[in-house]
Amino acid sequence: MRVGRGEQTANYLILLAFAVVAVWPVLTIVGSALGKDGDAPGGLANFHRAWDAGHFATYLRTSLLVSAIVVVVATLLSIASGYALGALRFRGSTALFYLFLLGIMMPAEAIVVPLYFDLRSVGLTDTLWAVVLPQIAQTVAFGTFWLRAYFRTSSRSMVEAARLDGASSWTILWRVLVPPARPAITTLVVLTFMWTWNEFLIPLVMVTDDSLRTAPLGLAFFQGQYTQGFTLLAAGAVLVALPVVLVYLFLQRHFIAGMLEGAVRE
């Protein structure tokens, strides 16, 4: 079915309008970060001033460490649980899957206070694990749901052929099913990194040590303690958001492919 020139032009105009709405706030923040005010010298020097005054080297290092641990551990656990619930058949698998769904529906605000007391009782508050472990649990719930849908619709003929050749379930997972699932796994990695990097509530509640503050939490303290001007705050916001933007730009092709593939499979 051919699309008329007028309809095509209208589609492009609508897409352009949405692009402007999406990009304009970003351009506003970047433009403000390069401006001048009482504390900001202007230009790229604003980022250097914000970097030093806000201790963003420490905060970004902590966020990178937390994000790396959460992404690696949660992805591996999600692959294993998604495979078990999607490709294998065992008693209680459906009930266990609904338990994972409960983890998706439960907001962090509802559990953060009892979780704090639980972690404090075992001496984990104000440690890196107090920030990492809750986010791993939250991500595994979604990751299991995401990858289960993929493994349920994976090629049965390939799996049966591998079983006839004597392959174990572990071998089938990592050598037969995981390679074609790379777009879906990459999508999960990008989403996990974005969610972990932007998490604010859990680090705020679980840690008080300045060296354990993540980048978003450090940005909030930077606003209240080091500057009252908007320019340096905008520069700090750009510094905090830059790693997420770089990861997305680097993996955007696989991310979009995984999203489209997941939508078709669902």
Order of alpha helices (4+ residues) and beta strands (2+ residues): alpha-alpha-alpha-alpha-alpha-alpha-alpha-alpha-alpha-alpha-alpha
